[in-house]
C-alpha cells in the first residue's frame, strides 16, 4: 500500500426523524448530536459522537447496533443528526479509519489509538461540521 489522497464531499444534515433521506450508497457517515431550530429550519451541531462506513449507509443507520450508545450522549433538547460522504467500496475502511483516528469520536473504539494504513490524506468538503480538513494521518 502506498500513500493515498481522497476527496470526500459530505452531504447532510439529516435529523433523526428525516434519516430516511440518507442515500442508499457506499460511503462514510458521521453521527452528531444537534439542536433543531424549528423556526429557522436549521440545525446546530453540538458534538461528533460516531463515524462509520457501510456499503449502504441508509440501511446501516436505520438499524445500527450502536444506537443505545449514541443515546447516552444526547442532552435535553438534542437529537441525532447525520452526514454522508460517498466513498467507493475499496476505499471505505481506510477513509473511515483516517476520520476516526483524526477525530476520536467517543462511541468509536476501533482506530482510536492506531492507524493501520499507509499515509492517508483526506480533503473534505460540503457539510463537514466539526471535521478537520485537510488532514493527513500516518501508520502508527
HELIX and SHEET records of a PDB file:
HELIX    1   1 UNK A   16  UNK A   21  5                                   6    
HELIX    2   2 UNK A   57  UNK A   62  1                                   6    
HELIX    3   3 UNK A   67  UNK A   71  1                                   5    
HELIX    4   4 UNK A   89  UNK A  103  1                                  15    
SHEET    1   A 6 UNK A  42  UNK A  54  0                                        
SHEET    2   A 6 UNK A  27  UNK A  37 -1                                        
SHEET    3   A 6 UNK A  79  UNK A  86 -1                                        
SHEET    4   A 6 UNK A   4  UNK A  15 -1                                        
SHEET    5   A 6 UNK A 120  UNK A 126  1                                        
SHEET    6   A 6 UNK A 135  UNK A 137 -1                                        
END                                                                             
